[in-house]
Amino acid sequence: MTLEGWDEVMRTNLTGPFLLLRAALPHLLDARGAVVAVASVSALRNGVGNAAYATSKAALLQLCRSLAVDYGGKGLRANTVCPSWVRTDMADRRMNRFADEAGLHGNGLEAAYEEVTRVLPAGRPGEPREVAEAIAWLCRPPPRT
């Protein structure tokens, strides 16, 4: 990986969220709001050729944990979701490359998703709606006691 490629991944997946959180933090504290970062299962375990992406997502996970530790006592709720493969345009492009590299024939996209999700509990890729529902649930105000 080039230094430029590394920097691009870090700017996108870590520096961008950091700058957004830094700007939003006063408003989030005033509102006793919630932050939900979208990392990846790659924040928890890594695969071949995934160093920059996995490192950036692990750092994003730690950034969100730091928010929870530093500001949870002031009412800020901070969580991170770490989905595995989710059917998106970006994931489809990666699955098409994987299908070509692995020589998967027939419906290469579906065969690639089947291969990479074989070990997942659901045995299939997630849908964007499922991730959005988890995020929406985490953003709901906590129940009053």
N, CA, C and O atoms as a GROMACS GRO file, in nm:
protein
  580
    1MET      N    1   0.085  -0.117   0.000
    1MET     CA    2   0.000   0.000   0.000
    1MET      C    3   0.089   0.123   0.000
    1MET      O    4   0.193   0.126   0.066
    2THR      N    5   0.048   0.222  -0.074
    2THR     CA    6   0.124   0.347  -0.076
    2THR      C    7   0.085   0.434   0.043
    2THR      O    8  -0.022   0.416   0.102
    3LEU      N    9   0.172   0.527   0.076
    3LEU     CA   10   0.141   0.622   0.183
    3LEU      C   11   0.018   0.705   0.145
    3LEU      O   12  -0.064   0.738   0.231
    4GLU      N   13   0.007   0.739   0.019
    4GLU     CA   14  -0.109   0.816  -0.027
    4GLU      C   15  -0.239   0.737  -0.008
    4GLU      O   16  -0.340   0.792   0.036
    5GLY      N   17  -0.236   0.609  -0.042
    5GLY     CA   18  -0.353   0.524  -0.024
    5GLY      C   19  -0.390   0.511   0.123
    5GLY      O   20  -0.507   0.518   0.160
    6TRP      N   21  -0.288   0.490   0.207
    6TRP     CA   22  -0.309   0.482   0.351
    6TRP      C   23  -0.375   0.611   0.402
    6TRP      O   24  -0.475   0.607   0.473
    7ASP      N   25  -0.317   0.724   0.363
    7ASP     CA   26  -0.371   0.854   0.408
    7ASP      C   27  -0.515   0.875   0.362
    7ASP      O   28  -0.596   0.929   0.437
    8GLU      N   29  -0.546   0.834   0.242
    8GLU     CA   30  -0.683   0.850   0.191
    8GLU      C   31  -0.782   0.770   0.274
    8GLU      O   32  -0.889   0.820   0.310
    9VAL      N   33  -0.748   0.646   0.305
    9VAL     CA   34  -0.836   0.563   0.386
    9VAL      C   35  -0.853   0.624   0.525
    9VAL      O   36  -0.964   0.629   0.577
   10MET      N   37  -0.743   0.670   0.586
   10MET     CA   38  -0.751   0.730   0.720
   10MET      C   39  -0.832   0.859   0.719
   10MET      O   40  -0.912   0.883   0.810
   11ARG      N   41  -0.813   0.940   0.617
   11ARG     CA   42  -0.891   1.066   0.609
   11ARG      C   43  -1.040   1.036   0.596
   11ARG      O   44  -1.122   1.102   0.659
   12THR      N   45  -1.073   0.937   0.517
   12THR     CA   46  -1.214   0.904   0.495
   12THR      C   47  -1.277   0.839   0.617
   12THR      O   48  -1.384   0.881   0.661
   13ASN      N   49  -1.214   0.737   0.672
   13ASN     CA   50  -1.276   0.654   0.774
   13ASN      C   51  -1.249   0.699   0.917
   13ASN      O   52  -1.318   0.654   1.009
   14LEU      N   53  -1.151   0.786   0.939
   14LEU     CA   54  -1.118   0.826   1.075
   14LEU      C   55  -1.113   0.977   1.093
   14LEU      O   56  -1.179   1.031   1.182
   15THR      N   57  -1.038   1.047   1.011
   15THR     CA   58  -1.026   1.191   1.027
   15THR      C   59  -1.159   1.261   0.998
   15THR      O   60  -1.196   1.353   1.070
   16GLY      N   61  -1.230   1.219   0.896
   16GLY     CA   62  -1.361   1.279   0.867
   16GLY      C   63  -1.458   1.266   0.984
   16GLY      O   64  -1.514   1.367   1.027
   17PRO      N   65  -1.478   1.145   1.036
   17PRO     CA   66  -1.565   1.133   1.154
   17PRO      C   67  -1.514   1.212   1.274
   17PRO      O   68  -1.594   1.271   1.348
   18PHE      N   69  -1.382   1.215   1.296
   18PHE     CA   70  -1.327   1.293   1.407
   18PHE      C   71  -1.364   1.441   1.393
   18PHE      O   72  -1.409   1.503   1.490
   19LEU      N   73  -1.346   1.497   1.274
   19LEU     CA   74  -1.377   1.639   1.254
   19LEU      C   75  -1.526   1.666   1.272
   19LEU      O   76  -1.564   1.767   1.330
   20LEU      N   77  -1.610   1.576   1.223
   20LEU     CA   78  -1.754   1.591   1.239
   20LEU      C   79  -1.791   1.586   1.388
   20LEU      O   80  -1.868   1.669   1.436
   21LEU      N   81  -1.738   1.489   1.459
   21LEU     CA   82  -1.768   1.477   1.602
   21LEU      C   83  -1.718   1.597   1.681
   21LEU      O   84  -1.786   1.646   1.771
   22ARG      N   85  -1.601   1.644   1.647
   22ARG     CA   86  -1.546   1.761   1.716
   22ARG      C   87  -1.637   1.882   1.698
   22ARG      O   88  -1.661   1.957   1.792
   23ALA      N   89  -1.686   1.902   1.577
   23ALA     CA   90  -1.775   2.015   1.551
   23ALA      C   91  -1.912   1.996   1.616
   23ALA      O   92  -1.973   2.093   1.662
   24ALA      N   93  -1.960   1.873   1.621
   24ALA     CA   94  -2.095   1.847   1.673
   24ALA      C   95  -2.099   1.830   1.824
   24ALA      O   96  -2.207   1.839   1.884
   25LEU      N   97  -1.986   1.805   1.888
   25LEU     CA   98  -1.985   1.770   2.029
   25LEU      C   99  -2.058   1.869   2.119
   25LEU      O  100  -2.137   1.825   2.202
   26PRO      N  101  -2.037   1.999   2.107
   26PRO     CA  102  -2.111   2.090   2.195
   26PRO      C  103  -2.263   2.077   2.180
   26PRO      O  104  -2.336   2.081   2.279
   27HIS      N  105  -2.309   2.060   2.059
   27HIS     CA  106  -2.453   2.045   2.033
   27HIS      C  107  -2.504   1.911   2.085
   27HIS      O  108  -2.614   1.903   2.140
   28LEU      N  109  -2.424   1.806   2.068
   28LEU     CA  110  -2.463   1.675   2.119
   28LEU      C  111  -2.473   1.676   2.271
   28LEU      O  112  -2.564   1.615   2.328
   29LEU      N  113  -2.381   1.744   2.337
   29LEU     CA  114  -2.386   1.753   2.483
   29LEU      C  115  -2.506   1.833   2.530
   29LEU      O  116  -2.574   1.794   2.625
   30ASP      N  117  -2.535   1.945   2.462
   30ASP     CA  118  -2.652   2.026   2.498
   30ASP      C  119  -2.780   1.945   2.485
   30ASP      O  120  -2.871   1.956   2.568
   31ALA      N  121  -2.788   1.864   2.381
   31ALA     CA  122  -2.909   1.787   2.354
   31ALA      C  123  -2.911   1.652   2.426
   31ALA      O  124  -3.009   1.578   2.419
   32ARG      N  125  -2.801   1.619   2.495
   32ARG     CA  126  -2.787   1.485   2.554
   32ARG      C  127  -2.814   1.382   2.444
   32ARG      O  128  -2.894   1.289   2.459
   33GLY      N  129  -2.743   1.402   2.333
   33GLY     CA  130  -2.768   1.326   2.211
   33GLY      C  131  -2.694   1.195   2.204
   33GLY      O  132  -2.634   1.147   2.300
   34ALA      N  133  -2.700   1.138   2.086
   34ALA     CA  134  -2.641   1.007   2.061
   34ALA      C  135  -2.554   1.012   1.936
   34ALA      O  136  -2.584   1.082   1.839
   35VAL      N  137  -2.447   0.937   1.941
   35VAL     CA  138  -2.357   0.918   1.828
   35VAL      C  139  -2.355   0.769   1.798
   35VAL      O  140  -2.340   0.686   1.888
   36VAL      N  141  -2.371   0.735   1.671
   36VAL     CA  142  -2.353   0.596   1.629
   36VAL      C  143  -2.257   0.596   1.512
   36VAL      O  144  -2.288   0.645   1.403
   37ALA      N  145  -2.139   0.541   1.535
   37ALA     CA  146  -2.041   0.529   1.428
   37ALA      C  147  -2.063   0.396   1.357
   37ALA      O  148  -2.103   0.297   1.418
   38VAL      N  149  -2.037   0.395   1.228
   38VAL     CA  150  -2.045   0.271   1.152
   38VAL      C  151  -1.902   0.229   1.120
   38VAL      O  152  -1.836   0.287   1.034
   39ALA      N  153  -1.857   0.127   1.190
   39ALA     CA  154  -1.724   0.072   1.166
   39ALA      C  155  -1.741  -0.049   1.075
   39ALA      O  156  -1.799  -0.038   0.966
   40SER      N  157  -1.693  -0.162   1.117
   40SER     CA  158  -1.698  -0.282   1.034
   40SER      C  159  -1.654  -0.398   1.121
   40SER      O  160  -1.585  -0.378   1.221
   41VAL      N  161  -1.693  -0.516   1.084
   41VAL     CA  162  -1.639  -0.634   1.150
   41VAL      C  163  -1.487  -0.635   1.137
   41VAL      O  164  -1.418  -0.698   1.217
   42SER      N  165  -1.435  -0.565   1.038
   42SER     CA  166  -1.289  -0.554   1.022
   42SER      C  167  -1.223  -0.479   1.137
   42SER      O  168  -1.102  -0.487   1.155
   43ALA      N  169  -1.302  -0.405   1.216
   43ALA     CA  170  -1.248  -0.341   1.336
   43ALA      C  171  -1.215  -0.445   1.442
   43ALA      O  172  -1.136  -0.419   1.532
   44LEU      N  173  -1.275  -0.563   1.430
   44LEU     CA  174  -1.261  -0.667   1.531
   44LEU      C  175  -1.172  -0.783   1.486
   44LEU      O  176  -1.106  -0.847   1.567
   45ARG      N  177  -1.172  -0.809   1.356
   45ARG     CA  178  -1.086  -0.913   1.301
   45ARG      C  179  -1.049  -0.873   1.158
   45ARG      O  180  -1.124  -0.802   1.091
   46ASN      N  181  -0.936  -0.920   1.115
   46ASN     CA  182  -0.882  -0.871   0.989
   46ASN      C  183  -0.870  -0.983   0.886
   46ASN      O  184  -0.870  -1.102   0.918
   47GLY      N  185  -0.859  -0.940   0.762
   47GLY     CA  186  -0.835  -1.032   0.651
   47GLY      C  187  -0.712  -0.990   0.573
   47GLY      O  188  -0.654  -0.885   0.600
   48VAL      N  189  -0.673  -1.070   0.480
   48VAL     CA  190  -0.554  -1.044   0.398
   48VAL      C  191  -0.572  -0.916   0.317
   48VAL      O  192  -0.678  -0.892   0.260
   49GLY      N  193  -0.468  -0.836   0.312
   49GLY     CA  194  -0.468  -0.715   0.229
   49GLY      C  195  -0.563  -0.606   0.276
   49GLY      O  196  -0.610  -0.526   0.196
   50ASN      N  197  -0.591  -0.603   0.404
   50ASN     CA  198  -0.694  -0.514   0.458
   50ASN      C  199  -0.640  -0.420   0.565
   50ASN      O  200  -0.717  -0.367   0.645
   51ALA      N  201  -0.509  -0.400   0.569
   51ALA     CA  202  -0.446  -0.331   0.681
   51ALA      C  203  -0.500  -0.190   0.703
   51ALA      O  204  -0.538  -0.156   0.815
   52ALA      N  205  -0.505  -0.109   0.600
   52ALA     CA  206  -0.548   0.031   0.619
   52ALA      C  207  -0.695   0.037   0.659
   52ALA      O  208  -0.731   0.107   0.754
   53TYR      N  209  -0.779  -0.035   0.590
   53TYR     CA  210  -0.922  -0.033   0.620
   53TYR      C  211  -0.949  -0.083   0.761
   53TYR      O  212  -1.020  -0.017   0.838
   54ALA      N  213  -0.892  -0.198   0.797
   54ALA     CA  214  -0.914  -0.255   0.929
   54ALA      C  215  -0.860  -0.163   1.039
   54ALA      O  216  -0.924  -0.146   1.142
   55THR      N  217  -0.744  -0.105   1.016
   55THR     CA  218  -0.686  -0.014   1.114
   55THR      C  219  -0.774   0.109   1.132
   55THR      O  220  -0.796   0.153   1.245
   56SER      N  221  -0.824   0.163   1.023
   56SER     CA  222  -0.909   0.282   1.032
   56SER      C  223  -1.039   0.252   1.104
   56SER      O  224  -1.087   0.334   1.183
   57LYS      N  225  -1.097   0.136   1.079
   57LYS     CA  226  -1.223   0.100   1.145
   57LYS      C  227  -1.202   0.066   1.292
   57LYS      O  228  -1.287   0.097   1.375
   58ALA      N  229  -1.089   0.003   1.327
   58ALA     CA  230  -1.058  -0.023   1.467
   58ALA      C  231  -1.036   0.109   1.541
   58ALA      O  232  -1.080   0.124   1.655
   59ALA      N  233  -0.970   0.204   1.477
   59ALA     CA  234  -0.949   0.335   1.539
   59ALA      C  235  -1.081   0.409   1.555
   59ALA      O  236  -1.100   0.478   1.655
   60LEU      N  237  -1.172   0.397   1.459
   60LEU     CA  238  -1.303   0.459   1.471
   60LEU      C  239  -1.380   0.399   1.589
   60LEU      O  240  -1.446   0.472   1.663
   61LEU      N  241  -1.371   0.269   1.606
   61LEU     CA  242  -1.433   0.203   1.720
   61LEU      C  243  -1.378   0.260   1.850
   61LEU      O  244  -1.454   0.287   1.943
   62GLN      N  245  -1.248   0.278   1.859
   62GLN     CA  246  -1.187   0.332   1.980
   62GLN      C  247  -1.221   0.480   2.000
   62GLN      O  248  -1.236   0.525   2.113
   63LEU      N  249  -1.234   0.555   1.893
   63LEU     CA  250  -1.276   0.694   1.903
   63LEU      C  251  -1.414   0.703   1.966
   63LEU      O  252  -1.438   0.785   2.055
   64CYS      N  253  -1.504   0.618   1.921
   64CYS     CA  254  -1.640   0.618   1.976
   64CYS      C  255  -1.640   0.571   2.121
   64CYS      O  256  -1.715   0.624   2.203
   65ARG      N  257  -1.559   0.473   2.154
   65ARG     CA  258  -1.547   0.429   2.293
   65ARG      C  259  -1.493   0.543   2.380
   65ARG      O  260  -1.538   0.562   2.493
   66SER      N  261  -1.398   0.617   2.327
   66SER     CA  262  -1.344   0.730   2.401
   66SER      C  263  -1.451   0.836   2.427
   66SER      O  264  -1.455   0.894   2.536
   67LEU      N  265  -1.535   0.860   2.329
   67LEU     CA  266  -1.646   0.954   2.350
   67LEU      C  267  -1.736   0.906   2.464
   67LEU      O  268  -1.777   0.986   2.549
   68ALA      N  269  -1.767   0.777   2.465
   68ALA     CA  270  -1.852   0.722   2.569
   68ALA      C  271  -1.788   0.738   2.706
   68ALA      O  272  -1.855   0.775   2.803
   69VAL      N  273  -1.659   0.712   2.716
   69VAL     CA  274  -1.588   0.723   2.844
   69VAL      C  275  -1.578   0.869   2.887
   69VAL      O  276  -1.602   0.902   3.003
   70ASP      N  277  -1.542   0.957   2.793
   70ASP     CA  278  -1.519   1.098   2.827
   70ASP      C  279  -1.647   1.176   2.850
   70ASP      O  280  -1.648   1.269   2.931
   71TYR      N  281  -1.754   1.142   2.780
   71TYR     CA  282  -1.874   1.226   2.784
   71TYR      C  283  -2.002   1.152   2.824
   71TYR      O  284  -2.107   1.214   2.831
   72GLY      N  285  -1.994   1.025   2.849
   72GLY     CA  286  -2.113   0.950   2.890
   72GLY      C  287  -2.174   1.006   3.017
   72GLY      O  288  -2.296   1.010   3.031
   73GLY      N  289  -2.090   1.050   3.110
   73GLY     CA  290  -2.139   1.109   3.234
   73GLY      C  291  -2.209   1.241   3.214
   73GLY      O  292  -2.278   1.290   3.304
   74LYS      N  293  -2.191   1.299   3.097
   74LYS     CA  294  -2.257   1.426   3.065
   74LYS      C  295  -2.379   1.404   2.975
   74LYS      O  296  -2.435   1.499   2.921
   75GLY      N  297  -2.418   1.279   2.961
   75GLY     CA  298  -2.540   1.249   2.888
   75GLY      C  299  -2.524   1.207   2.744
   75GLY      O  300  -2.622   1.173   2.678
   76LEU      N  301  -2.401   1.207   2.692
   76LEU     CA  302  -2.380   1.164   2.554
   76LEU      C  303  -2.378   1.012   2.547
   76LEU      O  304  -2.307   0.946   2.623
   77ARG      N  305  -2.456   0.957   2.456
   77ARG     CA  306  -2.454   0.814   2.430
   77ARG      C  307  -2.375   0.792   2.302
   77ARG      O  308  -2.402   0.854   2.199
   78ALA      N  309  -2.276   0.704   2.309
   78ALA     CA  310  -2.190   0.678   2.193
   78ALA      C  311  -2.179   0.528   2.173
   78ALA      O  312  -2.140   0.455   2.264
   79ASN      N  313  -2.212   0.484   2.054
   79ASN     CA  314  -2.206   0.342   2.019
   79ASN      C  315  -2.147   0.326   1.879
   79ASN      O  316  -2.139   0.422   1.801
   80THR      N  317  -2.106   0.206   1.851
   80THR     CA  318  -2.054   0.173   1.719
   80THR      C  319  -2.119   0.044   1.671
   80THR      O  320  -2.131  -0.051   1.748
   81VAL      N  321  -2.162   0.041   1.547
   81VAL     CA  322  -2.208  -0.083   1.486
   81VAL      C  323  -2.095  -0.134   1.397
   81VAL      O  324  -2.025  -0.057   1.331
   82CYS      N  325  -2.078  -0.265   1.396
   82CYS     CA  326  -1.970  -0.328   1.322
   82CYS      C  327  -2.025  -0.438   1.232
   82CYS      O  328  -2.002  -0.556   1.258
   83PRO      N  329  -2.097  -0.400   1.127
   83PRO     CA  330  -2.155  -0.503   1.040
   83PRO      C  331  -2.047  -0.574   0.959
   83PRO      O  332  -1.938  -0.521   0.936
   84SER      N  333  -2.081  -0.692   0.916
   84SER     CA  334  -1.997  -0.766   0.824
   84SER      C  335  -2.040  -0.724   0.682
   84SER      O  336  -2.069  -0.607   0.659
   85TRP      N  337  -2.044  -0.817   0.590
   85TRP     CA  338  -2.080  -0.784   0.453
   85TRP      C  339  -2.225  -0.737   0.448
   85TRP      O  340  -2.316  -0.804   0.496
   86VAL      N  341  -2.245  -0.620   0.389
   86VAL     CA  342  -2.377  -0.562   0.367
   86VAL      C  343  -2.388  -0.533   0.218
   86VAL      O  344  -2.295  -0.479   0.158
   87ARG      N  345  -2.499  -0.569   0.160
   87ARG     CA  346  -2.518  -0.547   0.016
   87ARG      C  347  -2.527  -0.398  -0.014
   87ARG      O  348  -2.631  -0.334   0.007
   88THR      N  349  -2.417  -0.345  -0.064
   88THR     CA  350  -2.411  -0.206  -0.108
   88THR      C  351  -2.339  -0.205  -0.242
   88THR      O  352  -2.283  -0.306  -0.284
   89ASP      N  353  -2.340  -0.092  -0.309
   89ASP     CA  354  -2.266  -0.082  -0.436
   89ASP      C  355  -2.118  -0.110  -0.414
   89ASP      O  356  -2.055  -0.178  -0.494
   90MET      N  357  -2.062  -0.056  -0.304
   90MET     CA  358  -1.921  -0.077  -0.275
   90MET      C  359  -1.892  -0.226  -0.251
   90MET      O  360  -1.795  -0.280  -0.303
   91ALA      N  361  -1.976  -0.292  -0.172
   91ALA     CA  362  -1.957  -0.434  -0.145
   91ALA      C  363  -1.975  -0.516  -0.273
   91ALA      O  364  -1.901  -0.611  -0.297
   92ASP      N  365  -2.072  -0.479  -0.355
   92ASP     CA  366  -2.091  -0.551  -0.483
   92ASP      C  367  -1.966  -0.541  -0.570
   92ASP      O  368  -1.926  -0.639  -0.633
   93ARG      N  369  -1.904  -0.423  -0.575
   93ARG     CA  370  -1.782  -0.408  -0.655
   93ARG      C  371  -1.672  -0.500  -0.600
   93ARG      O  372  -1.602  -0.566  -0.677
   94ARG      N  373  -1.659  -0.506  -0.468
   94ARG     CA  374  -1.557  -0.593  -0.406
   94ARG      C  375  -1.590  -0.739  -0.433
   94ARG      O  376  -1.500  -0.819  -0.460
   95MET      N  377  -1.717  -0.775  -0.425
   95MET     CA  378  -1.756  -0.915  -0.450
   95MET      C  379  -1.733  -0.954  -0.596
   95MET      O  380  -1.694  -1.067  -0.624
   96ASN      N  381  -1.757  -0.862  -0.688
   96ASN     CA  382  -1.729  -0.891  -0.829
   96ASN      C  383  -1.579  -0.914  -0.851
   96ASN      O  384  -1.540  -1.003  -0.926
   97ARG      N  385  -1.494  -0.832  -0.785
   97ARG     CA  386  -1.349  -0.854  -0.796
   97ARG      C  387  -1.311  -0.989  -0.735
   97ARG      O  388  -1.231  -1.064  -0.792
   98PHE      N  389  -1.370  -1.020  -0.619
   98PHE     CA  390  -1.342  -1.148  -0.554
   98PHE      C  391  -1.385  -1.264  -0.643
   98PHE      O  392  -1.312  -1.362  -0.655
   99ALA      N  393  -1.500  -1.253  -0.705
   99ALA     CA  394  -1.548  -1.360  -0.795
   99ALA      C  395  -1.450  -1.381  -0.910
   99ALA      O  396  -1.420  -1.495  -0.945
  100ASP      N  397  -1.400  -1.272  -0.968
  100ASP     CA  398  -1.303  -1.283  -1.076
  100ASP      C  399  -1.174  -1.348  -1.026
  100ASP      O  400  -1.120  -1.438  -1.091
  101GLU      N  401  -1.123  -1.301  -0.910
  101GLU     CA  402  -0.998  -1.354  -0.856
  101GLU      C  403  -1.011  -1.502  -0.820
  101GLU      O  404  -0.917  -1.579  -0.839
  102ALA      N  405  -1.126  -1.542  -0.769
  102ALA     CA  406  -1.148  -1.680  -0.725
  102ALA      C  407  -1.194  -1.771  -0.837
  102ALA      O  408  -1.207  -1.892  -0.818
  103GLY      N  409  -1.220  -1.714  -0.955
  103GLY     CA  410  -1.265  -1.795  -1.067
  103GLY      C  411  -1.404  -1.853  -1.045
  103GLY      O  412  -1.434  -1.964  -1.091
  104LEU      N  413  -1.489  -1.778  -0.976
  104LEU     CA  414  -1.626  -1.825  -0.953
  104LEU      C  415  -1.706  -1.803  -1.081
  104LEU      O  416  -1.709  -1.693  -1.135
  105HIS      N  417  -1.768  -1.908  -1.127
  105HIS     CA  418  -1.841  -1.901  -1.254
  105HIS      C  419  -1.991  -1.896  -1.228
  105HIS      O  420  -2.036  -1.913  -1.115
  106GLY      N  421  -2.066  -1.873  -1.332
  106GLY     CA  422  -2.211  -1.860  -1.319
  106GLY      C  423  -2.242  -1.720  -1.267
  106GLY      O  424  -2.190  -1.621  -1.319
  107ASN      N  425  -2.325  -1.712  -1.167
  107ASN     CA  426  -2.357  -1.584  -1.107
  107ASN      C  427  -2.248  -1.550  -1.006
  107ASN      O  428  -2.262  -1.577  -0.887
  108GLY      N  429  -2.141  -1.489  -1.054
  108GLY     CA  430  -2.023  -1.463  -0.973
  108GLY      C  431  -2.050  -1.380  -0.850
  108GLY      O  432  -1.994  -1.407  -0.743
  109LEU      N  433  -2.136  -1.279  -0.863
  109LEU     CA  434  -2.166  -1.192  -0.749
  109LEU      C  435  -2.230  -1.273  -0.637
  109LEU      O  436  -2.187  -1.264  -0.522
  110GLU      N  437  -2.331  -1.351  -0.669
  110GLU     CA  438  -2.400  -1.430  -0.567
  110GLU      C  439  -2.308  -1.538  -0.510
  110GLU      O  440  -2.311  -1.566  -0.390
  111ALA      N  441  -2.227  -1.599  -0.596
  111ALA     CA  442  -2.133  -1.701  -0.548
  111ALA      C  443  -2.030  -1.640  -0.454
  111ALA      O  444  -1.991  -1.703  -0.356
  112ALA      N  445  -1.986  -1.519  -0.484
  112ALA     CA  446  -1.889  -1.452  -0.397
  112ALA      C  447  -1.950  -1.421  -0.261
  112ALA      O  448  -1.889  -1.446  -0.158
  113TYR      N  449  -2.072  -1.366  -0.261
  113TYR     CA  450  -2.138  -1.339  -0.133
  113TYR      C  451  -2.159  -1.468  -0.055
  113TYR      O  452  -2.141  -1.471   0.067
  114GLU      N  453  -2.196  -1.574  -0.124
  114GLU     CA  454  -2.216  -1.702  -0.056
  114GLU      C  455  -2.087  -1.749   0.010
  114GLU      O  456  -2.087  -1.799   0.122
  115GLU      N  457  -1.978  -1.734  -0.062
  115GLU     CA  458  -1.848  -1.778  -0.009
  115GLU      C  459  -1.807  -1.697   0.114
  115GLU      O  460  -1.764  -1.755   0.214
  116VAL      N  461  -1.818  -1.565   0.108
  116VAL     CA  462  -1.768  -1.482   0.219
  116VAL      C  463  -1.862  -1.480   0.339
  116VAL      O  464  -1.821  -1.443   0.449
  117THR      N  465  -1.986  -1.520   0.320
  117THR     CA  466  -2.081  -1.519   0.432
  117THR      C  467  -2.108  -1.659   0.488
  117THR      O  468  -2.190  -1.676   0.578
  118ARG      N  469  -2.041  -1.756   0.434
  118ARG     CA  470  -2.061  -1.896   0.476
  118ARG      C  471  -2.043  -1.914   0.627
  118ARG      O  472  -2.115  -1.993   0.688
  119VAL      N  473  -1.949  -1.843   0.687
  119VAL     CA  474  -1.920  -1.860   0.830
  119VAL      C  475  -1.999  -1.764   0.919
  119VAL      O  476  -1.986  -1.769   1.041
  120LEU      N  477  -2.079  -1.678   0.861
  120LEU     CA  478  -2.158  -1.585   0.941
  120LEU      C  479  -2.279  -1.655   1.000
  120LEU      O  480  -2.334  -1.746   0.937
  121PRO      N  481  -2.322  -1.617   1.120
  121PRO     CA  482  -2.439  -1.681   1.180
  121PRO      C  483  -2.562  -1.679   1.088
  121PRO      O  484  -2.634  -1.779   1.080
  122ALA      N  485  -2.587  -1.568   1.021
  122ALA     CA  486  -2.703  -1.560   0.932
  122ALA      C  487  -2.678  -1.630   0.799
  122ALA      O  488  -2.773  -1.665   0.728
  123GLY      N  489  -2.552  -1.652   0.765
  123GLY     CA  490  -2.519  -1.720   0.641
  123GLY      C  491  -2.551  -1.641   0.516
  123GLY      O  492  -2.567  -1.698   0.408
  124ARG      N  493  -2.560  -1.511   0.531
  124ARG     CA  494  -2.594  -1.424   0.417
  124ARG      C  495  -2.543  -1.284   0.445
  124ARG      O  496  -2.515  -1.250   0.560
  125PRO      N  497  -2.531  -1.201   0.341
  125PRO     CA  498  -2.494  -1.062   0.367
  125PRO      C  499  -2.611  -0.986   0.429
  125PRO      O  500  -2.728  -1.022   0.410
  126GLY      N  501  -2.579  -0.884   0.502
  126GLY     CA  502  -2.683  -0.798   0.558
  126GLY      C  503  -2.741  -0.707   0.451
  126GLY      O  504  -2.686  -0.692   0.343
  127GLU      N  505  -2.852  -0.648   0.484
  127GLU     CA  506  -2.916  -0.549   0.398
  127GLU      C  507  -2.900  -0.412   0.462
  127GLU      O  508  -2.901  -0.401   0.584
  128PRO      N  509  -2.885  -0.307   0.383
  128PRO     CA  510  -2.870  -0.172   0.441
  128PRO      C  511  -2.981  -0.138   0.540
  128PRO      O  512  -2.955  -0.073   0.642
  129ARG      N  513  -3.102  -0.181   0.513
  129ARG     CA  514  -3.214  -0.154   0.603
  129ARG      C  515  -3.189  -0.210   0.742
  129ARG      O  516  -3.224  -0.147   0.842
  130GLU      N  517  -3.128  -0.327   0.750
  130GLU     CA  518  -3.101  -0.390   0.879
  130GLU      C  519  -3.002  -0.307   0.961
  130GLU      O  520  -3.019  -0.291   1.082
  131VAL      N  521  -2.900  -0.257   0.896
  131VAL     CA  522  -2.802  -0.172   0.965
  131VAL      C  523  -2.869  -0.041   1.007
  131VAL      O  524  -2.847   0.007   1.118
  132ALA      N  525  -2.949   0.015   0.919
  132ALA     CA  526  -3.019   0.140   0.951
  132ALA      C  527  -3.112   0.122   1.070
  132ALA      O  528  -3.123   0.211   1.155
  133GLU      N  529  -3.180   0.008   1.079
  133GLU     CA  530  -3.270  -0.017   1.192
  133GLU      C  531  -3.193  -0.026   1.323
  133GLU      O  532  -3.240   0.022   1.426
  134ALA      N  533  -3.075  -0.087   1.320
  134ALA     CA  534  -2.992  -0.096   1.440
  134ALA      C  535  -2.946   0.044   1.483
  134ALA      O  536  -2.948   0.077   1.601
  135ILE      N  537  -2.906   0.124   1.387
  135ILE     CA  538  -2.862   0.260   1.418
  135ILE      C  539  -2.978   0.342   1.474
  135ILE      O  540  -2.962   0.413   1.573
  136ALA      N  541  -3.094   0.331   1.412
  136ALA     CA  542  -3.212   0.406   1.461
  136ALA      C  543  -3.246   0.365   1.604
  136ALA      O  544  -3.280   0.450   1.686
  137TRP      N  545  -3.237   0.236   1.635
  137TRP     CA  546  -3.266   0.189   1.770
  137TRP      C  547  -3.167   0.250   1.869
  137TRP      O  548  -3.206   0.292   1.978
  138LEU      N  549  -3.040   0.254   1.833
  138LEU     CA  550  -2.938   0.310   1.921
  138LEU      C  551  -2.952   0.461   1.939
  138LEU      O  552  -2.907   0.516   2.040
  139CYS      N  553  -3.013   0.527   1.844
  139CYS     CA  554  -3.034   0.673   1.853
  139CYS      C  555  -3.158   0.712   1.933
  139CYS      O  556  -3.173   0.828   1.971
  140ARG      N  557  -3.246   0.616   1.958
  140ARG     CA  558  -3.367   0.649   2.034
  140ARG      C  559  -3.332   0.699   2.172
  140ARG      O  560  -3.234   0.655   2.231
  141PRO      N  561  -3.410   0.792   2.222
  141PRO     CA  562  -3.386   0.837   2.360
  141PRO      C  563  -3.400   0.720   2.456
  141PRO      O  564  -3.482   0.631   2.434
  142PRO      N  565  -3.320   0.720   2.563
  142PRO     CA  566  -3.333   0.610   2.659
  142PRO      C  567  -3.465   0.620   2.732
  142PRO      O  568  -3.522   0.728   2.747
  143PRO      N  569  -3.514   0.508   2.778
  143PRO     CA  570  -3.641   0.512   2.854
  143PRO      C  571  -3.623   0.589   2.984
  143PRO      O  572  -3.518   0.586   3.047
  144ARG      N  573  -3.726   0.657   3.021
  144ARG     CA  574  -3.723   0.732   3.149
  144ARG      C  575  -3.751   0.636   3.262
  144ARG      O  576  -3.839   0.551   3.253
  145THR      N  577  -3.676   0.650   3.369
  145THR     CA  578  -3.696   0.561   3.484
  145THR      C  579  -3.752   0.637   3.602
  145THR      O  580  -3.776   0.578   3.707
   0.00000   0.00000   0.00000
